[in-house]
């Protein structure tokens, strides 16, 4: 998967926006204003920071030690850096993005979740 496919997939999810809140090269995706994915555009191969539940984070890092590691500059308990196209399929990478998105949505207030549900596709 290339960075443009990653970008298109993130933007296809409901309530998602993209921005560069930190600098000109760190692309951040948010759902209803809450970050669920970010990546540096200048790094090759590109790596994506994704939220993950703590139990799964450890297991994923052990199973894919060359391509999933604790996220740089973020809580390594809840965030992983994932380098796609290394030891797993694109479909698995999309599942990791979905998991991050779902965790962030689950952690929202009821009001924000309702607003998200009421957005038009």
ABEGO torsion letter per residue (X at the ends): XBAAAAAAAAAABBGBBBBBAABAABBBBBBGGBBABBBBAABOBBBBBBBBBAAAAAAAAAABAAABBBBBGBBAAABBBBBBGBABBAAAAAAAAAAAAAAAAAABBAAAAAAAAABBX
